[in-house]
Amino acid sequence: MKKVIALFPLAIVSMALQAQQQTDSTSTAPKKKITFTAGVSYNSTLNYYGRTDSLKSQGIYPFVGITLPNGLYVFSNFIFINNAVATSYAATTVEAGYKFKNKKETWKGNIFGSRFFYNADVSLVQSVVKGQAGINLSNKNKVVAIYGGADAKFSNQTDFGAYAGLDHAFRFDSVGKKGVIVIAPAVFGYFGTQRFSKTWLQEKRFLIFPVSQETVTQSSSRFSIMSYELSCPVVYGIGKMNLIFTPAYVIPQNVVTADGTSSQKAENLFYATATVRFDF
């Protein structure tokens, strides 16, 4: 089978908290002790902080999860990619963690650990990353909601990331008698290290005469801005169901080029995600 090179955001699971926080306020169903979550998302252009594959693959990822009364949860995505070459299963992600909040619910957050399981027949650009762990936090006041977090991505080396963002939610109750709409324009910045190496032949000389060559490898690691992103989630919640549509415009920064042996494409990108989610 011909391999397909594609990208999907490692943050799909770890950033699920943000979507959860935006849609919590739309729920019109009574809260239960144990919450089961299921649904499916569509991504018009899979990207990793704005970096895409040359085929501009789309993604479909069904998801399921369970949250216990004490804040412990498990969440999983099943990722399928579609492009001009193939439509195929790509990977499964599994996240386990702990959600917390204060009594007034002005502060919310979670601590998580994730594991990524890739299909052997599909070659993902970031498939060297096998796991991720981190923390997400948010604070809501009368003016804006403030988001921030940090993570570590694990492979044969460890890369560190962080993000910060702001949004302001507009809530419209009694839509269609029972529904709620929330519109939340947002701006985010994503930061991280990018580890790479480059190799070249270096010639050794005695006086002015070349005597031999040796292979030299230089490793590099830098922590810098990865991308800026503007988005505007629109959430319609009614009963146990949430419909979420998020147009986004991402501006990638500090892309590793040929020196980092990367074939990433990274032009400014408009993409959208659409999600249907049920909470039982």
C-alpha positions in Angstrom: 0.0 0.0 0.0 1.3 3.4 -0.9 2.0 5.5 2.2 0.4 8.8 2.7 2.2 11.7 4.5 -0.3 13.8 6.5 -0.5 15.9 9.6 -3.0 16.0 12.4 -2.8 18.2 15.5 -1.3 16.4 18.5 -3.3 18.9 20.4 -6.6 17.4 19.3 -7.0 15.7 22.7 -5.2 18.0 25.0 -7.0 21.0 23.6 -10.4 19.3 24.0 -10.7 21.1 27.3 -11.1 24.4 25.5 -13.9 23.1 23.4 -15.4 21.6 26.6 -15.2 24.9 28.4 -16.8 26.8 25.5 -19.7 24.2 25.2 -20.3 23.7 29.0 -22.2 26.9 29.1 -24.6 25.8 26.3 -25.7 22.6 28.0 -29.4 22.5 28.8 -29.4 18.9 30.1 -29.3 18.3 33.9 -25.8 17.3 35.2 -25.3 13.7 36.2 -22.6 12.1 38.3 -21.0 10.3 35.4 -20.9 11.9 32.0 -20.5 9.8 28.8 -19.4 11.8 25.7 -19.5 10.7 22.1 -19.5 12.4 18.7 -17.6 13.1 15.5 -15.5 16.0 14.2 -14.5 17.0 10.6 -11.4 19.1 9.9 -11.2 20.7 6.4 -7.3 20.9 6.4 -5.4 18.9 9.0 -2.5 20.9 10.3 0.1 21.0 13.0 0.3 24.7 14.1 -0.3 25.7 10.5 2.1 23.1 9.0 0.4 20.9 6.4 1.3 18.1 4.1 1.4 18.7 0.4 -1.9 17.0 -0.2 -3.8 19.2 2.2 -5.5 16.3 3.8 -8.9 16.5 5.6 -9.6 14.6 8.8 -12.6 12.9 10.3 -12.3 11.7 13.9 -15.1 10.0 15.9 -14.5 10.4 19.6 -15.7 8.9 22.9 -15.1 9.7 26.5 -16.2 9.3 30.1 -15.8 11.7 33.0 -16.2 10.6 36.6 -17.7 12.7 39.5 -14.2 13.2 41.0 -12.9 14.8 37.8 -11.0 11.8 36.4 -11.6 11.2 32.7 -10.6 9.2 29.7 -11.0 10.5 26.1 -10.2 8.9 22.8 -10.1 10.0 19.1 -10.1 7.6 16.1 -8.6 9.6 13.2 -9.2 9.0 9.5 -7.6 11.0 6.7 -8.8 11.8 3.2 -6.9 13.3 0.3 -6.3 12.9 -3.4 -4.3 9.7 -2.8 -6.3 7.7 -0.3 -8.9 7.6 2.4 -7.7 5.6 5.3 -7.5 5.1 9.1 -4.5 7.0 10.4 -4.3 6.8 14.2 -5.9 6.5 17.6 -5.3 8.9 20.5 -6.0 8.1 24.1 -6.0 10.7 26.8 -6.5 10.3 30.6 -6.5 13.1 33.1 -8.1 15.0 35.9 -10.4 18.1 35.6 -10.6 20.6 38.3 -12.3 24.0 39.0 -13.0 26.3 41.9 -16.4 26.7 43.6 -17.4 29.8 41.5 -16.1 28.0 38.4 -14.1 31.1 37.4 -11.0 28.9 37.3 -11.0 25.6 35.4 -8.3 23.3 34.2 -7.0 19.8 33.6 -3.9 17.7 33.9 -3.5 15.1 31.2 -1.3 12.4 29.7 -1.9 11.1 26.1 -0.7 8.2 24.0 -0.7 8.0 20.2 -1.1 4.8 18.2 -0.3 5.1 14.5 -1.4 2.8 11.7 1.7 1.2 10.3 0.5 1.7 6.7 0.2 5.5 7.1 3.3 7.7 7.6 2.5 10.8 9.6 5.1 13.6 9.7 5.0 13.8 13.5 4.6 10.0 14.1 7.9 10.0 16.0 5.9 11.6 18.8 4.5 8.8 20.9 3.0 10.6 23.9 2.2 13.9 25.5 1.6 15.3 29.0 0.6 18.7 30.2 -1.7 21.1 31.9 -4.5 23.5 30.6 -5.9 26.4 32.6 -8.6 29.0 32.1 -10.0 32.0 34.0 -13.3 33.7 33.2 -14.2 37.2 34.2 -16.8 39.7 33.0 -14.6 40.9 30.2 -12.6 38.0 28.7 -11.7 34.4 29.3 -7.9 33.8 29.6 -6.4 30.5 28.6 -2.9 29.1 29.1 -1.1 25.8 29.3 2.1 23.8 28.8 3.0 20.4 27.6 5.8 18.0 26.8 5.9 15.8 23.7 7.8 12.5 24.0 9.8 10.6 21.3 13.4 9.7 21.3 13.8 13.3 22.6 11.4 15.6 24.4 9.9 18.8 23.0 8.2 21.4 25.2 5.3 23.6 24.3 3.1 26.3 25.7 0.1 28.4 24.6 -1.8 31.4 25.7 -5.1 33.0 24.5 -8.1 35.1 25.0 -11.8 34.9 24.0 -15.0 36.7 24.8 -18.2 34.7 24.7 -21.6 36.0 23.6 -24.5 33.9 24.9 -28.0 33.8 23.4 -30.6 31.9 25.5 -34.0 30.5 24.4 -32.9 29.9 20.8 -35.6 27.7 19.3 -37.4 27.8 22.7 -34.9 25.4 24.3 -31.6 25.9 22.7 -28.6 28.1 23.5 -26.0 29.7 21.2 -22.6 30.8 22.3 -20.2 32.7 19.9 -16.7 33.1 21.2 -14.1 35.0 19.1 -10.6 34.1 20.2 -7.0 34.7 19.6 -4.2 32.2 20.6 -0.4 32.0 20.4 1.4 28.7 20.4 5.1 28.2 21.4 7.4 25.3 21.5 10.8 23.7 20.8 11.7 22.3 17.5 14.5 19.7 17.7 16.3 18.8 14.5 19.7 17.9 13.2 21.7 18.4 10.0 24.6 16.4 8.6 27.4 17.3 6.3 30.9 16.0 5.2 33.8 17.9 6.6 37.2 17.6 4.9 40.3 17.1 7.1 43.6 18.6 5.8 47.3 18.3 6.6 48.9 21.6 5.8 47.2 22.3 2.4 46.5 18.7 1.5 43.2 17.0 2.0 43.7 13.7 3.8 40.2 12.4 4.7 36.5 13.3 5.2 34.3 12.8 8.2 30.6 13.0 8.7 29.5 15.8 11.1 26.1 16.0 12.7 24.9 19.1 14.5 21.8 19.1 16.6 19.7 22.1 17.3 16.8 22.9 19.7 15.0 26.3 19.9 12.0 27.5 21.8 10.0 30.0 19.7 6.6 31.0 18.6 5.0 28.3 16.4 1.9 30.0 15.3 -0.8 32.6 15.9 -4.4 31.7 15.4 -7.7 33.6 15.1 -10.9 31.6 15.5 -14.6 32.1 16.2 -16.3 29.0 17.6 -20.1 29.0 17.2 -21.9 26.5 19.5 -25.5 25.5 19.4 -26.5 23.5 22.5 -29.9 21.8 23.0 -30.5 19.0 25.5 -27.7 16.5 25.3 -26.4 17.7 21.9 -23.9 20.4 20.9 -23.3 21.5 17.4 -20.0 23.3 17.0 -18.6 25.1 14.0 -15.2 26.8 14.2 -13.6 28.8 11.4 -10.0 29.6 12.0 -7.1 31.4 10.4 -3.6 30.3 11.4 -0.3 32.1 10.8 2.6 29.8 11.2 6.0 31.1 12.5 9.6 29.8 12.6 9.0 26.8 10.3 11.9 24.3 10.2 13.1 24.2 6.6 15.5 22.0 4.6 18.2 22.6 7.2 16.0 20.6 9.6 15.3 17.9 7.0 11.6 19.0 6.9 9.2 19.1 4.0 6.6 21.0 5.9 4.3 23.4 4.0 3.5 26.5 6.1 1.6 29.3 4.4 -1.1 31.2 6.2 -4.1 28.9 6.4 -7.8 29.2 6.7 -9.5 26.0 7.8 -12.7 25.0 9.7 -13.8 22.2 12.0 -17.4 21.0 12.5 -18.4 18.8 15.5 -21.5 17.0 16.7 -21.2 16.0 20.3 -23.5 14.3 22.8 -23.2 14.2 26.5 -25.2 11.5 28.4 
